[in-house]
């Protein structure tokens, strides 16, 4: 998979909290997981989680104290978990500080 971003990714290694609707996985309750932020840019982020998140699902992520709404663009198995790439919705782009 090639890098499709035009913006600089800023490396990170800190907690990220992600929530997504249960309907996306046919589960009885919404999913909420804490993972590790891998990198962040003005328009998106990558992070590791223990569970997969469906591609194209909408997520609410808390990154560096900011809550953002984003779409899952990819989810790939990276032992021992999953590497997830999200694209922030336009109104949230630039909200997370890249440091």
N, C-alpha and C positions, 0 to 999 in steps of 0.2 A: 504494500500500500504506500503510495507516494504522499509526500506532504503537500496538502492543497492550500495551506494558509499563506497569505501574503504578508502577514504581520510577524514580528519577532515574538518567539515564545520565550518566556522567562522561567527558568527552572525553579522548582519549589519542592519542599518536602514538609508538609504541614497538614493538619486535619482538614477534612471537608465533609460536610453533612449533606446527604442527598435524599430527597423524598420523591416518590412517583406513585401514581394511582394504581390501586389494586387491579382495576379492570384490564390494565395492560398485561397482566400476568394471570388473570383468572384466579386470583387469590382473594380470600375473604376480607383482608385489610390492606390499607395502603402500606407500601414498603418504605422503610427508612433505614439507611445505612450510613455508617461513618467510614470514611476511607482516607486515603493519602493523596494529596494533591501532587501531581507530577510536574505540570507546568501550566502557565496561564498567559493569555494574550488579551488584547483589548476586546476581541470578539468571542473568545472561548477558552476552554481548559481541557486538560486531560488528568485523570486520576485513576487510582486503583481501588476496587471494591472486592469484597469476598463473593459477591453474587452478580450475575449478569443483569443488565438493564436492556429492555427491548429497544432496538433501533427505531428512530423516529418518535419515540415517546417523549412527552413533555416532563421535565423534572424541575423541582425547586431545589436549588443548591445554595448552601451557605458557605461562602469562600471569603476568608479574611474579614469576617464579621458582616459581610454584605450578602443579602438574599437576592438571588437572580433566578429568573425563569429561563430555561434553555431547552434545546432539542438534542436528543442523543443522535450523534452522527455515526458513531461506530462503537462496537463492543467486541473485543477480542480476548480470547483466553490467553492469559499470561500467568503461568503457574507462580504462586499458588492461588491466584484470583483472576480478575478481569481488568483490562485496561479500557477505560471508557472515555470517549471524546465527545464533548458537548459544544454546541454553538449557542451563545447567548442570544436571546430575542433582541431585536434592534433597540428597544428602549432601555435595555440593560447593558448594552455594549459600552465599554469604557468605565463602568461603575466599579469594577474590581480593580484595586490598585495593583499594578504590575511590579512595583518597587524598583 
